[in-house]
Amino acid sequence: MTQRLSLRTKATATGTALFALVLVLGSVVLVSTLESRLIASSDQLSRSRVVDLLDLARTGDLPPVLTNLDDDGMAQVVGSTGEVIAASPNLAGRGPVTDRSAGTVPTVRTFEAPDDQETETYRVWSASGQSPEGIVHVYVGSSLESVAEASSALRRALWIGVPVVVALLGTVIWLLLGRTLGRLDRIRADVDRISAENLQSRVEGDGVDDEVGRLAATMNAMLGRLDRSARQQRDFVADVSHDLQSPLAAQRVALELALRPAGDVDRDRLRSDVLGPTSDMERLVRDLLVLAELDADAGTQPAAIDLDELVLEEATRARAGSTVRIETGQVSGAPARANPDDARRIVRNLLDNAVTHAATTVRLVVDVDDDQVRLDVIDDGAGIPADHREKVFDRFYRADGARARGSGSGLGLAIARGLAERNGGRLELLESTSGTHLRLLLPVQPGT
């Protein structure tokens, strides 16, 4: 069975191989550049020396021994009949280095020529010109041995240096990857230890603000969201169980009474005891279905609505079942754009909440502010305690005291805010010196 390589090994091998390839290509370019530069420099010197010797030959000032050459250079001036007129010390007493005549324009070619007791390969520039004795041929060149020695020395250095540098780089990559991947592995191990029973645990960061550090922060943020979601789910189950327990218990008692002999049963009371809890359960189930629809992010079909008419209809409905005074004198025309059923549900929830907790009066204000339609629902009840203001839109929220458990399922405002946001609006709790002030904002109908 083939063992899979670790990410650290693969990354190190890949990085090292790529860097080695770059170094090899760079070494080849470096050696080639060195050779071409050395040859170019030698060519420039040899060609200029050819021109100088032609000038001396033309004026008759040509010395028999040619100097001003580098250690690997050679020079020779040959007459038209093949006699050597002048030569560099390393060619003293020797015949012409070549039997090929030179042209008037300096040209270059490579051939072997003697150098003291040896024979070397020279890169020779040659040209012909006039002298008092007639046509002369000038040959000036330099041995390619120095170029070969310099490039060989560089190659030997690179043969040693490149592997050393590649090895050092591979070691550095291995260590750096080990440190980075070790931090990632610690994060993985921390996350692996976290389960549904200990979602409050967090990944331990090392305080470094880099990609790995930000990953740890992101993982902690995700774990925080999961923890909150799990707590909300547990609270949700507990609240639903609590809210269903009371009506189910009432129905059980009513049904036990119904099993008594006919003369012992108060039918009107039995009907009230059975149908009342059933209505509560139906209302709770409907609210839960709306929340499920909101959580599923189901779309909505907005349309043009008259929010003022809807508010007045709901105010008439609320007056019929309550002794609280509902003021609608400040309800003015407000063409909005929202789903009609959603808008009615929002207004009804807000109004029922206000009527339930008002002492004597609920005031409704409807108006248009620029590109938004505004509904203010203000009651004169006990208000929301300061330490509960952030929780008022939580699901199953019910404050103590005047707004205590038993006054509803605690889903009305959560549903209202969710529906408002689904229709492009928002629901806010405003500061109020007394009572509670809720404000609904919906998009205004375009073209109004």
Buried (B, 14 or more C-beta within 10 A) or exposed (E): EEEEEEEBEEBBBEBBEEBBEEBEEEBEEBBEEBBEEBBEEBBEBBBEBBBBBBEBBBEEEBEEEBEEBEEBBBBBBBBEEEEBBBBBEBBEEBBBBBEEEBEEEBEBBEEEBBBEEEEBBBBBBBBBBEBEBEBBBBBBBBBBBBBEEBBEEBBEEBEEEBEEBBEEBBEEBBEBBEEBBEBBEBBEEBBEEBEEEEBEBBBEBEEEEEEBBEBBBEBBEEBEEEBEEBEEEEEBEEBBEEBBEEBBEBBEEBEEBBEEEEEEBEEEEBEEBBEBBBEBBEBBEBBBEBBEBBEEEEEBEBEEBBBBEBBBEBBEEBBEEBEBEBEBEEBEEBBBBBBBEBBBBBBBBBBBBBBBBBEEBBBBBBBBEEEBBBBBBBBBBBBBBEEBBEEBBBBBBBBEEBBEBEEBBBBBBBBBBBBBEBBBBEBEBEEBEEBBBBBBBBBBBEEE
